Amino acid sequence: METALDTLKKYWGFTSFRPLQETIINEIINKRDVLALMPTGGGKSMTYQVPGIMLDGICIVVSPLIALIKDQVENLRSRNISADYVVSGMDFKEIDRILDNCVYGETKFLYVSPERLKSELFIERFKQMKVSFIAVDEAHCISQWGYDFRPSYIEIAAIREFQPKAPILALTASATLDVVDDIQLKLAFKKKNLQSTSFARESLHYVVIKEDNKRERILKGLQLRSGSGILYVRSRKLTRELSQWLISKGISASAYNAGLSPEIKDKIQEDWKNEKIRIIVATNAFGMGIDKANVRTVIHYDIPDSIEAYFQEVGRAGRDGLKAYGVMLYNDSDLRTLSERIERSFPPIENIKKVYKGIANLYQLAHGSGLYESRVFDITKLAERVELPVLEVFNSIKILERNGFYQLSDSLHQPSKIKIKVNQSDLYYFEVANPQFEILLKTLLRSYSSLFDSYVRLNEYLIAKRMSEDVNVLVKQLKYLDSIELIEYLPANDKPQITFLKEILPDDRLHISHESYGAIKERQIKRSEAMIQFIKTEECRSIQLLRYFGEPKSIPCGKCDVCLRKNRSSAYFKELEVKLKNILNSGAKDTKMILKELPIIDEVEIIDLLRNFSDEGLVSLGDDNKWRWN
């Protein structure tokens, strides 16, 4: 058998592993359950993709991130590695075919969204598969102590009994000690086995700034620091407003949020990766699975809900090991808003029940029906029907999700697919008897191979063009041929979907558990308090983060805003501050002019000093690239 390094070189072209990757791979090869705790950008996917190729059988990958699932499957296929996925909203016939291929074909990776694990169809096929191991991404979702608990994750341990010899690889980027223990318990580890790297990010400079005029502070910071970055905001509206404002100030930027079409999202990501766009202004919908090593700045315009979320997002900067900045801006209003946000996240129970009933009425589902059905979901339409604000409806659905009633997915582009169900002889006789379909069928056969054997992706506009036909007429013909079972036609879908994980219940049987409401609310309040403490405490930012994740460290980082303030209180920095003030009080000067008058320090140190003084509001850089003392 090839070694892990041989496989890495053959399929990815890398000549060495990142820290901990090979250790985790060897644990899986030796059939041991393992929890891999690796920071964002640490290369988690390689820890299951490499052994998945090496080992005999199929690797099952459980992930809640549908867009990431799609990207990883396409990436594996581009390397001639057989991979597929089963997620919410897919057609039953297509799922049936994919699972068949996993049993009888040569599929090496099957990506599955967690809610699919308890379906009878999946379980029956899973029993027949030759499973090498199960990889669980975002494993913190299984823990009710975690910041993103999802009830569907509980089903993962249940399927282990059908494949008792298959080990589990659990992966997460951020977990406290309580969550680490809970993950291993909930996934039924045969023996505790944690493999983790340090949470310390040596290249990252943490900066927390109290600022009322956030826009101007962001602009100054981006003018001072080169390179690409991410600006995180809480609303879709702000992504648009701030990206347009940055463009007006001469900084290339683009808005990114869950409301964009998959095609636009892909285009923005590619432009950003290729340095055509400098700044992505995004909600937290952006970042998962984005592999860009040279991000120099991650800015939080709003306070994140938890330290876990903050650490994961800020960790997207400086993955190349070079100096990078994580900047959080806040004011007194933001601190109040954080507490209010938690209250809004937990609507009154009667309104949650009102939303539940409204969803059943929206789709005209009777009590006892709906199990595993997926429907296109329009939250605005639902909010109008139940006469509640959209945000309250959304938060109500999130609580219903935590109780296992639904799975709500963001839009995922599922291209149209087609397969001919009859044999060639029957198809010929159909053409003779129905000449009006001859052009369509011949065009399909000329355009796509393997139509009799498997589903192929269909481009309706291309086929319509080749037929010199209107695309709406073409779709009508395809739907008719599907209705008479000559073909199977699965139309494209790119809208958000809701999947029903339980039968519709009458009002008197709908129960919202304390654990999914009251207890989680209490834990979220504690997380927000920890976030506020992180902001307000005059202690090294890195030490605070490490302690939160159970990694004690006594040596200050020396480069966060707190450490730099303490350094500047020393006699050396006080002397530099006085000298710099005297230099600039005589008139604005550029960096080279300052260096001539301060030959005692080098260029890198003076630039860092100026940037830090700028963060403190002591100096400012004008449009003429000259520094002034404020």
C-alpha positions as CSV (number, residue, x, y, z in Angstrom):
1,M,0.0,0.0,0.0
2,E,1.2,3.5,-0.8
3,T,2.2,5.6,2.2
4,A,0.2,8.6,3.3
5,L,2.9,10.9,1.9
6,D,2.9,9.0,-1.5
7,T,-0.9,9.6,-1.7
8,L,-0.5,13.3,-0.8
9,K,2.1,13.8,-3.5
10,K,0.2,11.8,-6.1
11,Y,-3.2,13.6,-5.8
12,W,-2.3,17.0,-4.4
13,G,1.3,17.5,-5.3
14,F,2.4,18.5,-1.7
15,T,5.7,17.1,-0.5
16,S,5.0,17.3,3.2
17,F,2.2,17.3,5.7
18,R,1.1,20.2,7.9
19,P,1.5,19.8,11.7
20,L,-0.5,16.9,13.1
21,Q,-2.0,15.8,9.8
22,E,0.1,12.6,9.5
23,T,-0.5,11.7,13.1
24,I,-4.3,11.8,12.6
25,I,-4.1,9.9,9.4
26,N,-2.1,7.1,11.1
27,E,-4.7,6.9,13.9
28,I,-7.4,6.2,11.3
29,I,-5.3,3.8,9.3
30,N,-4.8,1.9,12.6
31,K,-8.6,1.8,13.1
32,R,-8.7,4.1,16.1
33,D,-11.4,6.6,16.9
34,V,-9.8,10.1,17.0
35,L,-10.9,13.7,17.7
36,A,-8.8,16.2,15.7
37,L,-8.9,19.7,17.1
38,M,-7.2,21.8,14.5
39,P,-7.5,25.6,14.0
40,T,-9.2,27.1,11.0
41,G,-6.9,26.7,8.0
42,G,-5.0,23.7,9.5
43,G,-5.9,21.4,6.7
44,K,-8.6,19.3,8.3
45,S,-10.0,17.9,5.1
46,M,-6.7,16.3,4.2
47,T,-6.8,14.2,7.4
48,Y,-9.8,12.2,6.0
49,Q,-9.3,12.5,2.2
50,V,-5.8,11.0,2.3
51,P,-6.7,7.8,4.3
52,G,-10.1,7.7,2.4
53,I,-8.1,7.1,-0.8
54,M,-5.6,4.7,0.8
55,L,-8.1,2.4,2.6
56,D,-10.3,-0.2,1.0
57,G,-13.9,0.8,0.9
58,I,-15.9,4.1,1.2
59,C,-15.4,7.0,3.5
60,I,-18.6,8.6,4.8
61,V,-18.2,12.3,5.5
62,V,-20.9,14.0,7.6
63,S,-21.1,17.8,7.3
64,P,-23.8,20.4,7.9
65,L,-22.2,22.8,5.4
66,I,-23.9,22.0,2.1
67,A,-22.0,24.6,0.0
68,L,-18.7,23.1,1.4
69,I,-19.9,19.6,0.6
70,K,-20.5,20.6,-3.0
71,D,-17.1,22.3,-3.3
72,Q,-15.2,19.4,-1.9
73,V,-16.9,16.8,-4.0
74,E,-16.2,18.8,-7.1
75,N,-12.6,19.2,-6.0
76,L,-12.2,15.5,-5.5
77,R,-13.7,14.7,-8.9
78,S,-11.3,17.1,-10.5
79,R,-8.5,14.9,-9.2
80,N,-10.2,11.8,-10.7
81,I,-11.4,10.6,-7.2
82,S,-14.9,9.2,-7.2
83,A,-17.1,11.2,-4.8
84,D,-20.7,12.1,-4.4
85,Y,-23.1,13.7,-1.9
86,V,-26.6,13.2,-0.4
87,V,-28.2,16.3,1.1
88,S,-31.6,17.9,1.8
89,G,-33.7,18.8,-1.1
90,M,-32.4,16.2,-3.5
91,D,-34.8,14.0,-5.5
92,F,-35.5,10.5,-4.1
93,K,-34.6,8.8,-7.4
94,E,-31.2,10.5,-7.5
95,I,-30.5,9.6,-3.9
96,D,-31.4,6.0,-4.6
97,R,-29.0,5.9,-7.5
98,I,-26.1,7.5,-5.6
99,L,-26.5,5.1,-2.6
100,D,-26.6,2.2,-5.1
101,N,-23.3,3.3,-6.5
102,C,-21.9,3.4,-3.0
103,V,-22.9,-0.2,-2.4
104,Y,-22.1,-1.7,-5.9
105,G,-19.9,0.9,-7.5
106,E,-16.4,2.4,-6.8
107,T,-17.4,5.6,-4.9
108,K,-14.6,6.5,-2.5
109,F,-16.3,9.4,-0.7
110,L,-19.9,10.0,0.2
111,Y,-20.7,13.3,1.8
112,V,-23.9,13.3,3.8
113,S,-25.8,16.0,5.6
114,P,-26.6,14.8,9.2
115,E,-30.4,14.8,8.9
116,R,-30.1,12.1,6.1
117,L,-28.5,9.6,8.5
118,K,-31.8,8.5,10.1
119,S,-33.7,7.9,6.9
120,E,-34.6,4.3,6.3
121,L,-33.3,4.4,2.7
122,F,-29.8,5.6,3.9
123,I,-29.6,3.1,6.8
124,E,-30.5,0.1,4.6
125,R,-27.8,1.0,2.0
126,F,-25.3,2.0,4.7
127,K,-25.6,-1.5,6.1
128,Q,-24.5,-2.9,2.7
129,M,-21.6,-0.6,2.2
130,K,-17.9,-1.5,2.8
131,V,-17.2,1.5,5.1
132,S,-13.5,2.3,5.8
133,F,-14.3,5.0,8.4
134,I,-16.7,7.9,9.2
135,A,-15.5,11.5,9.2
136,V,-17.6,14.0,11.2
137,D,-16.8,17.6,10.2
138,E,-17.9,20.4,12.6
139,A,-18.0,17.8,15.3
140,H,-18.8,20.5,18.0
141,C,-22.4,20.5,16.6
142,I,-23.1,17.2,18.5
143,S,-22.6,18.8,21.9
144,Q,-25.3,20.8,23.6
145,W,-22.4,22.6,25.4
146,G,-21.2,23.8,22.0
147,Y,-22.0,27.0,20.3
148,D,-23.7,25.5,17.3
149,F,-25.7,22.4,18.6
150,R,-27.6,20.5,16.0
151,P,-29.9,17.6,17.0
152,S,-29.4,15.8,13.7
153,Y,-25.8,15.1,14.8
154,I,-27.1,12.8,17.5
155,E,-27.9,10.3,14.8
156,I,-24.3,9.8,14.0
157,A,-23.5,7.5,16.9
158,A,-26.7,5.5,16.2
159,I,-25.4,4.4,12.8
160,R,-22.2,3.0,14.3
161,E,-23.9,-0.2,15.3
162,F,-24.4,-1.1,11.6
163,Q,-20.7,-0.7,10.9
164,P,-19.0,-1.5,14.2
165,K,-15.5,-1.9,12.8
166,A,-15.5,1.5,11.1
167,P,-13.6,4.1,13.3
168,I,-14.7,7.7,13.6
169,L,-12.6,10.8,12.8
170,A,-14.2,13.8,14.5
171,L,-13.0,17.3,13.4
172,T,-13.5,20.7,14.7
173,A,-11.6,24.0,14.8
174,S,-12.8,25.3,18.2
175,A,-14.0,23.5,21.3
176,T,-13.7,24.0,25.0
177,L,-12.6,21.2,27.3
178,D,-16.3,20.4,28.1
179,V,-17.1,20.1,24.5
180,V,-14.1,18.0,23.7
181,D,-15.2,15.4,26.3
182,D,-18.8,15.6,25.2
183,I,-17.9,15.0,21.5
184,Q,-16.1,11.8,22.3
185,L,-19.0,10.6,24.6
186,K,-21.8,11.4,22.1
187,L,-19.9,9.7,19.2
188,A,-19.4,6.6,21.3
189,F,-15.6,6.6,21.1
190,K,-14.2,3.2,22.1
191,K,-11.4,5.0,23.8
192,K,-10.7,8.7,24.4
193,N,-8.2,10.0,21.8
194,L,-7.7,13.7,21.3
195,Q,-5.1,15.0,18.8
196,S,-4.8,18.8,18.9
197,T,-2.6,21.6,17.9
198,S,-2.1,24.7,20.0
199,F,-4.7,27.5,19.7
200,A,-1.9,30.0,19.6
201,R,-1.7,31.9,16.3
202,E,1.9,33.3,16.2
203,S,1.3,35.3,13.1
204,L,-1.9,37.0,14.2
205,H,-2.0,40.4,15.9
206,Y,-5.3,40.7,17.9
207,V,-6.6,44.3,18.0
208,V,-9.7,45.4,19.8
209,I,-10.6,49.1,19.4
210,K,-13.4,51.2,20.9
211,E,-14.6,53.4,18.1
212,D,-17.7,55.4,17.2
213,N,-16.7,56.3,13.7
214,K,-16.0,52.7,12.5
215,R,-16.0,53.5,8.8
216,E,-13.2,56.0,9.0
217,R,-11.2,53.7,11.2
218,I,-11.6,50.8,8.8
219,L,-10.5,53.1,5.9
220,K,-7.4,54.3,7.7
221,G,-6.5,50.7,8.7
222,L,-6.8,49.4,5.1
223,Q,-4.8,52.3,3.8
224,L,-2.0,51.5,6.3
225,R,-2.0,47.8,5.7
226,S,-1.8,46.2,2.3
227,G,-3.1,42.8,1.2
228,S,-6.5,41.2,1.0
229,G,-9.0,40.9,3.9
230,I,-12.5,40.1,5.1
231,L,-14.8,42.6,6.8
232,Y,-17.5,40.7,8.8
233,V,-20.8,42.4,9.5
234,R,-24.1,41.1,10.8
235,S,-26.6,42.1,8.1
236,R,-26.9,41.6,4.3
237,K,-27.8,45.2,4.0
238,L,-24.5,46.2,5.6
239,T,-22.5,44.0,3.2
240,R,-23.9,46.0,0.3
241,E,-23.6,49.4,2.0
242,L,-20.0,49.0,3.2
243,S,-18.7,47.4,0.0
244,Q,-20.1,50.2,-2.0
245,W,-18.6,52.8,0.4
246,L,-15.2,51.1,0.2
247,I,-15.3,51.2,-3.6
248,S,-16.1,54.9,-3.5
249,K,-12.9,55.3,-1.4
250,G,-10.8,53.5,-4.0
251,I,-10.7,50.1,-2.3
252,S,-11.9,47.2,-4.4
253,A,-14.6,45.3,-2.5
254,S,-17.6,43.0,-2.9
255,A,-20.6,42.1,-0.8
256,Y,-21.1,38.4,0.1
257,N,-24.1,37.0,1.9
258,A,-26.4,34.0,1.9
259,G,-29.0,35.8,-0.3
260,L,-26.7,35.7,-3.4
261,S,-27.1,33.1,-6.1
262,P,-24.5,30.2,-6.2
263,E,-23.1,31.5,-9.4
264,I,-22.5,35.0,-8.0
265,K,-21.0,33.6,-4.8
266,D,-18.6,31.5,-6.8
267,K,-17.6,34.4,-9.0
268,I,-16.9,36.6,-5.9
269,Q,-14.8,33.9,-4.3
270,E,-12.7,33.3,-7.4
271,D,-12.1,37.1,-7.9
272,W,-11.1,37.4,-4.3
273,K,-8.8,34.4,-4.4
274,N,-7.2,35.7,-7.6
275,E,-6.6,39.2,-6.1
276,K,-9.1,40.9,-8.4
277,I,-11.1,42.0,-5.3
278,R,-9.2,43.1,-2.2
279,I,-11.9,43.1,0.5
280,I,-14.9,40.8,1.0
281,V,-17.6,42.4,3.1
282,A,-19.5,39.4,4.4
283,T,-21.9,38.0,6.9
284,N,-20.7,34.8,8.6
285,A,-22.0,32.9,5.5
286,F,-18.5,33.5,4.1
287,G,-15.4,31.6,5.1
288,M,-16.1,27.9,5.6
289,G,-13.8,25.9,3.4
290,I,-12.2,29.0,1.8
291,D,-8.6,28.2,1.4
292,K,-6.7,31.5,1.0
293,A,-3.4,31.6,2.8
294,N,-2.5,35.3,2.4
295,V,-5.4,37.1,4.1
296,R,-3.7,40.0,5.9
297,T,-6.7,41.4,7.8
298,V,-9.9,40.2,9.3
299,I,-12.1,43.0,10.6
300,H,-15.2,42.5,12.8
301,Y,-17.5,45.5,12.4
302,D,-19.9,44.0,14.9
303,I,-19.2,41.9,18.1
304,P,-19.5,38.2,17.4
305,D,-21.9,36.1,19.5
306,S,-19.2,34.0,21.1
307,I,-15.4,33.6,21.4
308,E,-15.7,30.3,19.5
309,A,-17.3,32.1,16.5
310,Y,-14.7,35.0,16.8
311,F,-11.7,32.7,16.9
312,Q,-12.9,30.7,13.9
313,E,-13.5,33.8,11.8
314,V,-10.4,35.8,12.8
315,G,-8.3,32.6,12.2
316,R,-8.8,33.0,8.5
317,A,-6.1,35.6,8.5
318,G,-2.4,34.8,8.3
319,R,-2.5,31.2,7.4
320,D,0.7,31.6,5.5
321,G,2.5,32.3,8.7
322,L,3.2,35.9,7.9
323,K,2.1,38.9,9.9
324,A,-1.7,39.4,9.9
325,Y,-4.3,41.4,11.9
326,G,-7.5,40.5,13.5
327,V,-9.3,43.8,14.3
328,M,-12.6,44.1,16.2
329,L,-14.4,47.4,16.4
330,Y,-16.9,48.2,19.1
331,N,-18.7,50.9,21.0
332,D,-21.0,51.1,24.0
333,S,-24.1,50.6,21.8
334,D,-22.6,47.3,20.5
335,L,-22.2,46.0,24.0
336,R,-25.9,46.6,24.7
337,T,-26.9,45.2,21.3
338,L,-25.1,41.9,22.1
339,S,-27.3,41.3,25.1
340,E,-30.4,42.3,23.1
341,R,-29.4,40.0,20.3
342,I,-29.6,37.0,22.6
343,E,-33.1,38.0,23.8
344,R,-34.2,38.3,20.2
345,S,-32.7,34.8,19.5
346,F,-35.2,33.2,21.8
347,P,-38.8,34.4,20.9
348,P,-41.7,33.6,23.2
349,I,-42.8,30.0,23.1
350,E,-46.3,30.9,21.9
351,N,-44.7,32.6,18.8
352,I,-42.5,29.6,18.1
353,K,-45.6,27.4,18.1
354,K,-47.4,30.0,15.8
355,V,-44.5,29.7,13.3
356,Y,-44.7,25.8,13.5
357,K,-48.4,25.9,12.7
358,G,-47.8,28.5,10.0
359,I,-45.3,26.3,8.2
360,A,-47.8,23.3,8.2
361,N,-50.5,25.6,6.8
362,L,-48.2,27.1,4.2
363,Y,-47.6,23.7,2.7
364,Q,-51.1,22.4,3.5
365,L,-49.6,19.5,5.5
366,A,-52.0,17.5,7.6
367,H,-51.2,16.0,11.0
368,G,-49.1,12.9,10.6
369,S,-47.7,13.8,7.2
370,G,-44.6,15.5,5.8
371,L,-41.9,13.2,7.1
372,Y,-38.6,13.6,5.1
373,E,-40.3,15.9,2.5
374,S,-38.4,18.9,1.3
375,R,-40.0,22.1,0.1
376,V,-38.8,25.3,-1.4
377,F,-38.8,27.8,1.5
378,D,-39.7,31.5,1.4
379,I,-39.3,33.0,4.9
380,T,-40.8,36.4,3.8
381,K,-44.0,34.7,2.7
382,L,-44.2,32.8,6.0
383,A,-43.6,35.9,8.1
384,E,-46.4,37.7,6.3
385,R,-48.7,34.7,6.9
386,V,-48.0,34.4,10.6
387,E,-47.8,38.3,11.0
388,L,-44.4,38.2,12.8
389,P,-41.1,40.0,11.9
390,V,-38.8,38.0,9.6
391,L,-36.0,37.9,12.2
392,E,-38.4,36.5,14.8
393,V,-39.6,33.8,12.4
394,F,-36.0,32.9,11.5
395,N,-35.0,32.5,15.2
396,S,-38.2,30.5,15.9
397,I,-37.2,28.1,13.1
398,K,-33.7,27.8,14.5
399,I,-35.2,26.6,17.8
400,L,-37.5,24.2,16.0
401,E,-34.4,22.9,14.2
402,R,-32.7,22.3,17.6
403,N,-35.7,20.3,18.6
404,G,-35.3,18.1,15.5
405,F,-38.4,19.2,13.6
406,Y,-36.7,20.7,10.5
407,Q,-33.5,21.1,8.6
408,L,-33.3,24.5,6.9
409,S,-30.7,24.8,4.2
410,D,-29.3,27.8,2.3
411,S,-29.6,27.8,-1.4
412,L,-27.6,25.1,-3.1
413,H,-27.5,24.9,-6.9
414,Q,-28.6,21.5,-8.1
415,P,-28.2,21.4,-11.8
416,S,-30.8,19.7,-14.0
417,K,-30.2,16.0,-14.7
418,I,-31.6,13.5,-17.1
419,K,-31.6,9.8,-17.7
420,I,-33.3,7.6,-20.3
421,K,-35.3,4.8,-18.6
422,V,-36.1,2.6,-21.6
423,N,-33.8,0.6,-23.8
424,Q,-32.7,1.7,-27.2
425,S,-35.2,-0.5,-29.0
426,D,-38.2,0.9,-27.0
427,L,-36.9,4.4,-27.6
428,Y,-36.8,3.9,-31.3
429,Y,-40.4,2.6,-31.4
430,F,-41.5,5.6,-29.3
431,E,-39.8,8.0,-31.8
432,V,-41.6,6.3,-34.7
433,A,-45.0,6.6,-33.0
434,N,-44.4,10.1,-31.7
435,P,-42.5,12.1,-34.4
436,Q,-43.0,15.4,-32.6
437,F,-40.3,14.3,-30.0
438,E,-37.8,13.0,-32.6
439,I,-35.8,16.2,-32.8
440,L,-35.6,16.5,-29.0
441,L,-34.5,12.9,-28.4
442,K,-31.9,12.9,-31.2
443,T,-30.5,16.2,-29.9
444,L,-30.2,14.7,-26.4
445,L,-28.4,11.6,-27.7
446,R,-26.0,13.7,-29.8
447,S,-25.3,16.0,-26.9
448,Y,-24.7,13.6,-24.0
449,S,-23.2,10.1,-23.7
450,S,-24.3,7.5,-21.1
451,L,-27.9,8.7,-21.1
452,F,-29.1,5.0,-20.9
453,D,-26.7,4.2,-18.1
454,S,-26.7,7.1,-15.6
455,Y,-27.9,10.6,-14.9
456,V,-26.1,13.3,-16.8
457,R,-26.2,17.1,-16.2
458,L,-28.5,18.8,-18.5
459,N,-28.2,22.3,-19.9
460,E,-31.8,23.2,-21.1
461,Y,-30.7,26.4,-22.7
462,L,-28.0,24.7,-24.8
463,I,-30.4,21.9,-26.0
464,A,-33.1,24.5,-26.8
465,K,-30.6,26.5,-28.8
466,R,-29.5,23.4,-30.8
467,M,-33.1,22.6,-31.5
468,S,-33.9,26.2,-32.4
469,E,-36.7,25.9,-29.8
470,D,-38.0,28.1,-27.0
471,V,-36.6,26.8,-23.6
472,N,-40.1,26.8,-22.0
473,V,-41.4,24.5,-24.8
474,L,-38.4,22.2,-24.2
475,V,-39.0,22.0,-20.5
476,K,-42.7,21.2,-21.1
477,Q,-41.7,18.3,-23.4
478,L,-39.1,17.0,-20.9
479,K,-41.7,17.0,-18.1
480,Y,-44.2,15.1,-20.3
481,L,-41.5,12.4,-21.2
482,D,-40.8,12.2,-17.4
483,S,-44.5,11.7,-16.7
484,I,-44.8,8.7,-19.0
485,E,-41.6,7.3,-17.6
486,L,-39.6,7.4,-20.8
487,I,-37.0,9.5,-19.1
488,E,-36.2,10.8,-15.6
489,Y,-35.9,14.5,-15.6
490,L,-34.8,16.4,-12.5
491,P,-35.1,20.1,-13.0
492,A,-32.5,22.5,-11.5
493,N,-33.1,24.0,-8.1
494,D,-31.2,26.8,-6.3
495,K,-33.6,28.0,-3.7
496,P,-33.4,27.5,0.1
497,Q,-35.3,24.4,1.2
498,I,-36.9,23.2,4.4
499,T,-36.8,19.4,5.1
500,F,-39.3,17.9,7.6
501,L,-37.5,15.5,9.9
502,K,-40.7,14.7,11.9
503,E,-44.3,14.2,11.0
504,I,-46.5,17.2,11.5
505,L,-47.9,17.3,15.1
506,P,-51.1,18.8,16.5
507,D,-50.8,21.8,18.7
508,D,-51.2,19.9,22.0
509,R,-48.3,17.6,21.2
510,L,-45.8,20.2,20.2
511,H,-43.1,20.4,22.9
512,I,-40.1,22.7,23.0
513,S,-37.6,21.2,25.4
514,H,-35.9,23.2,28.1
515,E,-32.5,21.9,26.9
516,S,-33.1,23.4,23.4
517,Y,-34.5,26.7,24.7
518,G,-33.8,27.7,28.4
519,A,-30.5,25.8,28.9
520,I,-29.1,26.9,25.6
521,K,-30.2,30.5,26.3
522,E,-28.3,30.4,29.6
523,R,-25.2,29.1,28.0
524,Q,-25.4,31.7,25.2
525,I,-25.6,34.4,27.9
526,K,-22.5,33.1,29.4
527,R,-20.7,33.1,26.0
528,S,-21.7,36.7,25.4
529,E,-20.4,37.6,28.9
530,A,-17.1,35.9,28.0
531,M,-17.0,37.9,24.8
532,I,-17.5,41.1,26.6
533,Q,-14.9,40.2,29.2
534,F,-12.5,39.5,26.4
535,I,-13.1,43.0,25.0
536,K,-12.9,44.9,28.2
537,T,-10.1,43.0,30.1
538,E,-6.7,44.6,30.0
539,E,-4.9,41.2,29.6
540,C,-3.0,39.8,26.7
541,R,-5.6,38.8,24.1
542,S,-3.8,35.6,23.2
543,I,-3.6,34.5,26.9
544,Q,-7.4,35.1,27.2
545,L,-8.2,33.0,24.1
546,L,-5.9,30.2,25.1
547,R,-7.3,30.0,28.6
548,Y,-10.9,30.0,27.2
549,F,-10.0,26.9,25.2
550,G,-8.3,25.2,28.1
551,E,-4.7,25.9,27.0
552,P,-2.9,27.8,29.8
553,K,-0.1,30.1,28.8
554,S,1.7,32.5,31.0
555,I,3.8,34.4,28.5
556,P,2.1,37.5,26.9
557,C,2.2,37.5,23.0
558,G,3.8,41.0,23.0
559,K,1.9,42.1,19.9
560,C,-1.8,42.4,20.6
561,D,-3.2,45.9,21.4
562,V,-3.1,45.2,25.2
563,C,0.5,44.1,25.1
564,L,1.5,47.0,22.9
565,R,-0.1,49.5,25.3
566,K,1.8,48.0,28.2
567,N,5.0,48.1,26.2
568,R,4.4,51.8,25.4
569,S,4.2,52.5,29.1
570,S,7.9,51.5,29.3
571,A,10.6,54.3,29.4
572,Y,11.8,53.2,25.9
573,F,8.5,53.7,24.2
574,K,7.6,56.8,26.1
575,E,10.8,58.3,24.8
576,L,9.9,57.3,21.3
577,E,6.5,58.7,21.6
578,V,7.8,62.1,22.8
579,K,10.4,62.2,20.0
580,L,7.8,61.3,17.4
581,K,5.4,63.9,18.7
582,N,8.1,66.6,18.5
583,I,9.0,65.5,14.9
584,L,5.4,65.7,13.7
585,N,4.5,68.9,15.6
586,S,7.0,70.7,13.4
587,G,4.9,69.6,10.3
588,A,3.5,66.6,8.5
589,K,6.1,64.1,7.3
590,D,6.1,60.8,5.3
591,T,7.7,57.6,6.7
592,K,11.1,58.2,5.1
593,M,11.4,61.7,6.6
594,I,10.6,60.3,10.0
595,L,13.2,57.6,9.6
596,K,15.9,60.2,8.9
597,E,15.1,61.9,12.2
598,L,14.8,58.6,14.1
599,P,17.8,56.6,13.0
600,I,17.8,54.6,16.3
601,I,15.1,52.2,15.0
602,D,14.7,50.3,11.8
603,E,12.0,50.8,9.1
604,V,9.8,47.8,10.1
605,E,9.7,49.0,13.8
606,I,8.8,52.6,13.0
607,I,6.1,51.5,10.6
608,D,4.6,49.2,13.3
609,L,4.9,52.0,15.8
610,L,3.1,54.4,13.5
611,R,0.3,51.9,12.8
612,N,-0.1,51.2,16.5
613,F,-0.2,55.0,17.3
614,S,-2.8,55.3,14.5
615,D,-4.9,52.5,16.1
616,E,-4.7,54.6,19.3
617,G,-5.8,57.7,17.5
618,L,-2.5,59.5,18.3
619,V,-1.5,60.0,14.6
620,S,-3.2,60.0,11.3
621,L,-2.1,59.4,7.7
622,G,-3.4,62.0,5.2
623,D,-4.2,61.6,1.5
624,D,-0.7,62.9,0.8
625,N,0.8,59.9,2.6
626,K,2.2,62.1,5.3
627,W,1.8,61.5,9.1
628,R,0.3,64.1,11.4
629,W,0.1,64.2,15.2
630,N,-3.6,64.4,16.2
